[in-house]
Amino acid sequence: MTRRPPVGLWVSGAVVAALAVLPAVYLVVRAAEADASTWGLLLRDRTWGLLWRTLGLAAAVTVLAAAMSLPLAWLTTRSDLPGRRVWTVLLCVPLAVPTFVSGYVLLAAFGTGGVLEEVLTRWGLPVPPVYGFPGALLALTVSTYPYFFLALRAGLLSQDPAWLEGARSLGLSPARAFWKVTAPLLRPAFVSGALLVGLYVLSDFGAVALLQYDAFSRAIYVQYEGAYDRAYAALLGLALVAVTVVVLVFEVWLRGRAGYHRSSKGAARAVAPVVLGRWRVPALLFCGAVVMAGVVLPVGVLLYWGARGLAEEGGSLLEPAVGSVLASVLGAVMSVVGALPLAFLAVRYPSRLTLAMERASYAGYALPPIVLALSLVFLGVQVVPFFYGTLVMLVLAYVVRFLPQAVGTVRSSLLQLNPHLGEAAASLGQPPASVFRRVTMPLLRPGLLAGAALVFLTAMKELPATLLLAPIGFETLATRVWSATAEGRFAEAALPALVLMAVSTLGVGLLVSQEGDAPRG
């Protein structure tokens, strides 16, 4: 194997890496062109208010999600809760619900004219507030707590029970042993879950926009849509990126350098489940209440409004469904095609430069979606106007945003592929193109398909880039849900939301199937 990659591989890898970092670079350039008065707008009280409201929402959602997830994770891993695996799957289902669908469900249930709002009003009962902070807190908590739940489950499942048994043998009660031994060892899981939830809330656009909570992402969208000078929107985008970077640095500081691994060799034993006894019924009620809020209520509301939509308007789902599938398939295919040279360079020709090129593919993923979409809008208008407002820009946004998902799966498959197979084929006189087509590609096919499927499922739910970059008249299921809900047409939004949930559930099922089962007592 030669140590120098082919020129074509270099060029294609460099082009993909440049495309991945281009939105971030262009956003900085665009912001640098802003005049002093625009920079002054960034430091006014309204910007600080946006900052505190965004951070306050992220902190509240993170705390609430952690408070819900810790008992749920413990019940499904360490107790004799009946149906632990079924509860685990049901508790993960909200991952399949896009946040703008959660916001839609709240509005369709408790908003003006909502199905439960009418019932509660008729009975003289108070209607819970759904607009502003309460609605955004509830919608985002229900949508994001599974990230915490899965992280804590993984932490509990990986702990050696010998630690807990040692604490019990010293006379500690079960509760004191948990807080003295188990909880401190869960610190990495808490930090990981908090990071996932916090960053998700910071970058969310759909829920805060629908529920009219004035966070950074909503303010950026409103500024872009309503202002003639859009430089201020670019500055707000950069401010949101700066907040994200601060959160990442804070996560590194929290994680620290402490070790949490076992000090001895050997596989961990299965821990004997704790008998719940008289707490079994309250535990079942708690799990049932969470599943009711995260699964039963959304599905019930969507089915109710979906039935009304069929009765009132009939099926008009074909056009947005075709739009979603078309854009997502193109995004998935192009992401995998773009991931191939980066993965090959990083795995077959490792160096600082090829590693940097591979890491550059994560630049778009690190940007909040609304900021990425905004930077591509500026880029399309000023640099490539012939592409602006076409499907090309939308697919480019999907590729830049979801490229790391494809790179990760292709790279993993390539690492498991013996390079001597290709060398053996080349030694038989086969040209490089023939070796790649006849030997490498068939062996890489599972990884390519997995990467494409992951990008496709994620792109189906994408909203901010689709709103800002889709051609005029081009609709997807996500934009149909968003536009119909924003105008109070709940019946029209229900069926596309149901289809989105069904497609997204496939991805959640794949995620849960990869996780080990809880130990059996």
N, C-alpha and C positions, 0 to 999 in steps of 0.2 A: 504493500500500500504506500503510495507516494505521500510525503508529508505536506505537499503543497496542493491545496484544493484546485480543481479546474476553474478557469476564468469565468465560465458561465455560472458556476455555483457562487463564486465571489460576488459577481454583479447582481445576480438575483437576490442573494441574501442582503446585500447592501441596500438595494431598492426597497425591499420589504421593511428593513430596519428604519430606513429614512421615512417611509410612510407612517410607521408607528409613532415616531417622535415628532412628526411634522405638526400635528395639532397643538401640542404643548409649546413648541417653539413659536409657532405663529401667534398663539395667544399672548405670549410675552411680548412679541414684536408689536402686536396690535395695541397692547396696553401701554407700551413705551411711547406710542404716537399720541397718547392723550395729552391735552394741554393742562396747564396748572389748575384751571378752574375745575376740570373733571377730576383731577387728583384731590382737589379740595372737597368734592362731593363724597369721596371715599371716606373722609375723616369726619363727616358730619354725624350728628346724633343718631340719625336713622340707621346708618351702617352699624354703629355700635349696638343699637337696639336689635337689628337683625342677628348680629353675632350672639348676643345673650339669649335671644329666643331660640336660635338654632342649637346652641350648646345646652340650653336648659331642656329642650325636647330630647336631645340625644342622651343626656344624663338621666332624665326621668324614665325613658324607655329602657335604658340599660339596667337601671336598678330594679324596675318592675319585672323585666324579663328574667333577671337573676333570681329574684325572690320566688317567681313561679317555677323556674326550671330546676332549682336545687332539690326541692321535695319530689318533683316528678322524676328526676334522674335517680334519686335514691330509691324511690318506690319501685321503679322498673328494673333495678339492678341488684338491690340488696335485700328486698323484702319478699314475702310470699304472696304478693298481690296477685289475685286471680287474673289470668289473661295478660301477663306482662308483655308478651310479644305483640299481641293485638293492640294494647294501649300504646306501645312504642310506635307502631306504624301510624295509628290514628293521630298521635301527638305530633308526628312529623308532617302530616298532610298540609298544614298551613304554609309550609315551604312552597307548595305548589300554587299558592294564591298570590298573584301580584299585589303590591300594596295599593295600587289604584283600584283593584277589585275589592279589597278590604274597605277602602273608603267608600266605594260605590255601595257596598252592602250596608254600611252604617247609614248612608243617606236614604237608601231604598227602604230601610227598616224603620229608622227613627227620624228621618228628615221630614220636611213639610210634604204631606201627602203619602208618607211611607206606610207600609202595611201595618207595622206595630205601633206607629204614632197614632193612627186612627183608632186602634183598639184601646190603647192606654188613655187617650183623650176621652173616648166614649165611657170608660170606666172611672173617669175622674182621677186617674193616677198621673204622677209627674212623668214627663218625657225626658229621658237623659239627653244632655246637650251633645251634639255631634259636630258642631262647627268649631273651628279654632283649636285651642290646645287640647281640650278633653277628647275630641274626636281623633285628632292626630295621634295622641298618646295611645288611645285604645287600638286604633287601626295598625299602628306600627308595632306595638307590643305583641298583638296577636300574630302578626306576620313574621316577626323576627325572633320570638322566644325559642323556636326550634334550634337556632344556631347555638344558643346557650345550652339548651337541653342536650344536644348531640355532643357538645364539647365536654359537659360534665359527665355524661354517660361514659364517654371514652375514658375520662380520667378515673372514674370509679371502677370500670372494668379492668383497667390496667394496673390497679393497685394490688400489691401482694397482701393477702389477708393476714399474713404473719404479723404485720405491723399492728393491726387492730387486735388480733388475738393476744399479742404481747401486752398491749395496754389493758385489756380486760383481765389478764392474769395478774396485773399489778393492783387490781381492785377498783378500777374505774368503772363507773356505770356506763351503759351503752351510749347515753347522750353525751357524757363527758369524754368518752373515748372517741366519739365522732368529732367533737369540736377540738379535741387535743391532738388527734392523729390524722383522721381522714380529711377534715377541712383544710388544714395547712398544706397537705399534699395535693389538694385540688387547685392550688394557686395558679399554676400554668393554665389549667382549663378555664378558670375564672377570667384570667387576663385575655386568653384567646377568644372566649365568648364575648367579653366586653368589647374587644377590638372589632369583631365582626359586626356586632349589633350597632356599636357607635358609628362606625364608618358607613354602615347601611343607612342609618338615619340621616347622617350628614349629607349623603348623596341622593336621598330619596326625593323624587319630584311628584309622582302621581298622587300619593295620599295627601301630602300637604297642600297641593294645588286644588284638589277636589274639595278638601275640607276647609279650605280658605285659612290656613295657618301661614302667617307671614314669615317663612324661613328663607334662607339664602337662595335655595334652588328656585322657589316660587318667585322671589324678587328678581332673579336673573331673567326668568322667562317673561315676566311682566315688563321688565325694562326693555328687553329685546323686542317684544311685540308692540309696545306703546310709545317708545321714544325714537326720535329722529337720530340723535347722536347715540350710537350703540357702544361707544368706547367705555361708558360707565358700566355697561353690562360685562364687558371684558374685565374691567377692574374688579367687579364683584366676583367674577369667576376665579380670578387669581387669588382673591381673599379667601374664597372657599377652599382652593387648593392649599393655601398656607395653613388654614385650620386643620385640614386633613394631615398635612405633614407634622404639625405639632402633636396631633393625636398619635401618630405612628411613633414619634420620638418618645412620648410619654409611655407608650406601651413597652418600648424597649427598656425604659428605666424601671417600670413596674416588674417586668419579667426578671430583671436582675441576673445574677450569675449563680444563684443557688442550684444545687443538684437535687434531683428528685428521683433518681434511679435507685434500684435495689443494689445493695452492696455485695450480695452474694450471687453465685451462678444459679441456674436452674429455672424451670418454668413455674409461673405462678399457679397456685392451686385455686380451685373454685371455692368461693366463700359460701358458707352455709347461710341461707336466707334467714332474715329476722322474721319471726312470727309476729304478725300484726295484732292478732287477737281482737280485742274490742275496738281497735283503731282501723279494722279492715273496712267497715262501712264508711267512716269519714274519708278514708283514703280513696275508696271507689267514687264517692261523691265529688271529691276534689278533682280527680282525673276526669270524671264525667262533665263537670262544669267547664273545665278547660276545653275539652273536645266539643262541648256544646257551643262555646263561643268561637272556636277556631274552625270547626268543620260543619256542625249541624246547622247553625244559624246561617252561615254563608250559602250552603247548598239549598237550604229551605227557602231563603229569600230569593235566590236566583231561580229556583224552580217555580216559585209563585209568579214572579214577574215574567219568567220565560213563557209560562202558560198564557198569561195575559197578552204577551207580545205575539204569540202565535194566533190568538183569537182576534187581536185587533188588526194586525198588519200582515200576517202570513210570513213565510220565510223570505228574508232578504239578506241572507248571510253569505251568499255565494261570492259576491265581489270582495268583501273584506277577507274572507277565508282564502281566496285565491291570492290576494295581495300579500297576506301574511306568509303563506307557503312559498310564494315566488321569491319574496325578499329574503326570507330565512334560508331557503335552499341555496340561493346565490351567495349569501353571506357565509354559509357553512362551507360550500365548495371552495370559495376564494380564500377563506381562512385556512383551510387545510393545504391548499396549493401554496399559500404564503408561508405556512409553517414548515414545509418540507426543506427548503434551503437552510433556514435558520437551525433546524434540528440536525441536519446533516453536518453543517459546519461545526456546531457545538460538540457533537458526539464523535464524528470521524476525524475532525481536524481541530482538536481543542487547543485554544490559546487564549490569551487575555482579550485579543480583539474579537475572536468569534464568540467568546462568552459575553462580551459587552454587546455584541450585535443581538445575541439571543435575549439578553436582559432588556434591551431596548424595546422588545416587543411588548413589555409590560407597561410602557409609558401610557398608552391609551387606557389601559385597565385601571391605572392609578388615578386617572382624572375622574371626577364625578361626572356621570353621564350628561347632565345638562351643560356642564362646562365643555366637555368634548364636542357636543353637538354645536354649541355656540362657536367654538373655534373653527369647526368645519364650515359653518355658515360664512364666517368672515373669509376663510380661505377660498370657498367656492365663488363668492361674489367678486373678490378682487383679483384672484390669481387664475382660476379656471372657470370663468363665467359660462362657458359653453357646456360645462357639466352641472352647474348649479340648477337645482330644480329637476334633476333627472334621477332615474333609479341608480345611476352610477354613484352619485354622492351618498345615497342611503346605504348601498352595499359597502362602500368604502368605510362609512361610519361603523357598520357591523364588524368589518374586518379589523379595524383599528381597536375597537372595543373588546372583541372576543378572541383576538388572535392568541393570547396566552393560553386559553383553554385548548386550542388545537396544538400549539407548540408543546404543551405539557404531555398530551397523550402520544403525539408522534415521537417525541424525544424518549418517552418511557419504552415504547415499542422498539425504537432503534437501539436502545441500550441492551435489549435482550436478543438482538439479532447478531449472530456471529459474523464478524467482518470477513472471516476466511472463506465464507460461502461465495461472496462476490469475487474474492481474489481467485478462487478455484475456477469460477466460470470465466474470468478474464484470462486465466492461464490457458484455457482451451481455445482461445482465439476470438472470444466474443467481444465486440466493441462495448464501451461503457454504457451507451444508451440501451443496448440489447440486454446487458447484465441487469441494469436497473429495471427494465420492463419485464424480463422473464424470471428474475430471481428475487430482487429486492422488493418490488411492489407487491407480489403475492404474499410474501411473508409479513409485510407491513399492513396488509389490508385490515386486520382487526383494529389496530390503533388508529388508522385513518378513519374508519367508520365510526369508532367511538368518539373521536374528536369532532367529526362532522355532526354526529347526533347531539353532542353536548352543546355545540354552537347553535344548532338549529333550535333546540328546546329553549335556550336562553334568548335567542333573537325573537322568537315568537312572542315573548312578553315585553320586549323593549318598547319604551314609550317616548322619552324626550327626544332622541335623535330622529325618530320616525315623525314626530310632530313638526320638527324644525326643518327636516331635510327631504321629506317625501315629496314627490312631484304633485302638482295641483291635481286634485281629483283622485289621487291614489290613497286607498284606505286599507288599513289592516284591522285585525280583530281588536288590538290594543287601542288604536285611535278611535275605532267605533265605540268602544266602551267609554273612553274618556270623553269624547264629544257628546255622546248621548246623555251621559250622567251629568255633565256640566250644564246641560240645558234641561235637566229634570225629566228626560225621557227614559225612565227606569225600565219600562218594558222592552224598549229597543236595545238596551244595553245588556239585558240578562243573558240571552242566548250566546252572543260572542264571549261573554265572561265565562259561561259554563264550558264552552269549547276550550278556552284558554286553560281553565282549571284542569280539564281532562288531559290535555296535552302535557301540562306541567307536572301532573301526577306521575306520568311516565318517568320523568327525571328523578322525582323523589323516590319512587319505587326502586330505581337503579341505585340510588344513594344508600337506602336502608338495606338493600340486599347485599351490599358490600361490607356491612358491619357485622361483627361477630355477635352471637346471641349472648344473652345474659347467662351467667353461670346457673346451673340447675342444682338445687339443693337436694 
